[in-house]
Amino acid sequence: MRTHGVWSHCLLLCLLGFSFAAAPSPVASAPAAEPATSEQNHKTLDAFLQEQIDALGIPGAAVAVVKDGKQVHSAAFGRADDSGRPMTVRTPVLLASTSKSLTAIAVMQQVEAGRLRLDEPVQTYLPWFTLDDSRSVSITVRHLLHQASGMASRDTAFEASLEQGPEALEESVWALADAPLARTPGETFHYANANYNILGLLVQTVSGQPFGEYLEDHVFGPLDMAHSHPTRAAARAGNAAAGYSRWFGSFWRQTDVPAPSSGMPSSTLYSSAEDLGRELIALLDGGRYGTAQVLRPGSVETMFEPRVQVEGSKEYAMGWYTRPLVESASPGSAVPEEALPRLLEHQGEWGNSHTYLGMVPSSGLGVALVINANDAAAPSRLKAIDTNVLRIIHGQEPVPAVIYEDWLQRYSWAVALALLLAELLSLWLGARYLLPQRTARFPAAYAVAALGLDAFVLWLCLDYAPARFDTHLLVVIRQFPDVGLFLVPALALAILWPIPRTFLLRVPTRKVL
């Protein structure tokens, strides 16, 4: 009996052990990986960024990762300018559209102070504000924050301006009086930098302080963002990185493109990866950074709440896009989107810089990436770096970049060159008939073909391309200099040459003396 009892206990223990071993692991069944913050994963991240620097020839980049209220990793790669000065995590870079998150903080501070109300029309604070549409009277502060005012980028473009004075911001908003509305305010999402430029002027007006100074005193200062600047002059004095553009899709060149002070609230602030990490720490901790409380937790929640749909599951909050964090799941996994963490993110693209901010509030994770260059012909190359950074810090493998820009964008410089060569050929053929020994009449067929070429150049430059890229022609010329190098003379010939050419067509045959 005793022997039987011993064997019974042994059998029972074996069965229990097998059942525990066979039970599914909670980690294995998790829909998405937890953020990876180990030293090894940070090394993987650094190795990936260095690989991208080497493979794409990117001049410089810096990254900062924050988790649970502190910076857990930062690194910098490459050079800040042609002198060979090294890029650091404290090197300021032109932010482009990631400037908007800082402006949103300033707006919500004024809401907390009772000087602004989200659902109040803009005209309450700027009585003179108007657009070339009677519906503009209904544009509210909230509409601007959520990119739902109805304004379009093409009609409100300012990016080609060279203005650097303190009055430029207000003047740019006054200039909107001639701009039409593309949609009814509050109806749908339509991205336009002008939305945030108006918000900056609102902060400036109700606070009684120039917008740049306000940021320095109430945002940069409390967040210890010592390497952040509101203007180009201040950034250059603070050793900002030079910007680089990719010319003709083949090489990087240090390039100076406009960064007007009128775009400060939407696009032309400067900051470093380290400083941006401090902003993320504050937002992930309910508006607190150290002993400073830049926003109340309720205001941060309001900022993070999406109000308009962009496409699919992608929405827009206040200065932040929101979507499921698909990068946290293994490629090819069938994890439903509703089971994924929510990501708040924003990219910044300028003619010579690229930046990225991402936050996962549920895990207290944030990442800031700055690159002192931009490939305007194929920005998806750099956007792929952003998403792969998210994958790596969530324990996933990076995936190859997919270039999705169409042929016109990828080869716009080649199209501009072809148009210029065609116009030069037209000029040469026509000029032959100015020679004294020429006796033949100007061919009518050639004149018709040449007029067709001129019409095509004008249509492409003045109508199709601005509508296709939702911007103004002057912005294309100044922000993308390799395109402008060929486009400007081609357009000049298309405008100036048809008149003398048509006159030549009507001149009778000349006799040789």
C-alpha positions, 0 to 999 in steps of 0.5 A: 500500500505504501509503495502504491501511494508513493507511485500515486504521488509521483504520477500526480506531481508529473501530471501537474508539472506537465500541465504547467509546462504546457500552459501558454506563456503570457509573454508569448500571447501578448499582442505587441512587444513591450518597449525595449529599453535594454542596453543591447536594444539601444546598441541595435538602435545606434547600429541601425542609425549608423547604417542609415547614415552610411548607406544614404549618405545622410550628413547628421542625425541625433536621437533621444529615447525617454521612458517613465519620466527620464531619458534612457538613451541618446546618441548622435551621428555624422556632422553638423556642417561642412566644417566637419563639426560633429553632430551632438544630441544638443545641436539645434536643428530646424524642426519643420512641422514638429514645431506645432507640438510646442505651439499647441502647448503655448495655446493650451497654457493660454486656455488655462489662463482664461485668455483663450477659449477653444470653441471661440471664433478667431475673430473674438481675439483678432477682430480684423481676421478674415479670408476671402470667404464669408465662412471664415468668421466661424473658424474657431481656435479648436478648428485651427488646432485640429487642422480643420479650419478649411484652409488649404496649404496651396492658398496659404503658403508662406514657406518661400518668404525671406522675412525674418523680422518680428512683425512677419508673423502678424503680416502673414496672417493679414495676408490671408485676407485674399486666400479662399477656403477649400472646405467648410470650417470644422467639416474635415481635416485639411493640413495647412501650416497657416492654422498654427501660424494663426495660433501663434499670433493668438498667443502673441496677442492675448499674452501681450508678448512676442511669440518667440519670447513667450516660448522662451519664457513659458515653454523652453525655460521651464522645460530646460530646453536650453538648445531651443530657439525661436528664430534662425538668428538665435539658432545660428548663434547657438551653433545650429546644424546646417541644413542639407538637400539631396540634389538631383537624387544623387548627392547631399549639398549644404543648402540654405533655404528660406525659414521665415519668422512668419512660420515660427509657430508651425515650422521654423522653430529650432531644437535639439534631440535632447531638448525634444526629449524633455518636451516628451517627458513633460507631456507623458507626465501630465505636463510636468517636468521636474518641479515645473508644471507647464500644463495641467494633466487635463490640458494634456489629455485634451491635446491628445484627444483626436477630433478629426479623421485623416484616413483609416484609423489615423486621426489628428489631435492638437499638433499630433497625429494618432494611430495604432502602433503597428510597429510594436507587433511582429510583421505579418501578425494578425493582431487587431488594431484595437489591441495595439497601443496608441501612438501619437506622432508628428514628422517635420519636413523642410527643404533641408531638414527632417524631424520626428516625434513619437509618444506611447502614453500607455507605456510612458515611452517617447522618441525624438529624432532629428536629421539635418537633411531632407530628400524632397524627391523621396522623403519616404526614405527618411520616413522609413527611418522613423518607423524603424526606430519605433520597431527597434525600441519595441523589440522588432526587426527593421524593415526595408524602406518602400519608396512610394513617391510618384515619378513626377516627385522623384524626378522633378529635377529631370522634368524641369531640365527636360522642359528647359532643354526644350525651351532652349531648342525652341529659342535656338530654332526661332533665333535662326530666323533673326539672322540677316541671311535667312530668307525663308518664312518662319514655319507655321507648324513650328510656331504652333508646336512651340506655342504648345510647349509654352502652354504645357510649361505654364500649365505644369508649373502654374496649375498642375504641380501646385495643385498636385503638391498642394503648395505654391510654385515659389515654394517649390523653387525656393525649398527645392533648389535643384528643381528651381535651378532648371524650372526658373529659366524654363518658365521665363522662356515660356513667358517671354519668348512666345511674343517675339516668336509670334511677331517673327511668324508674321514678318514677311520674307526678307531679301538678302542684301 
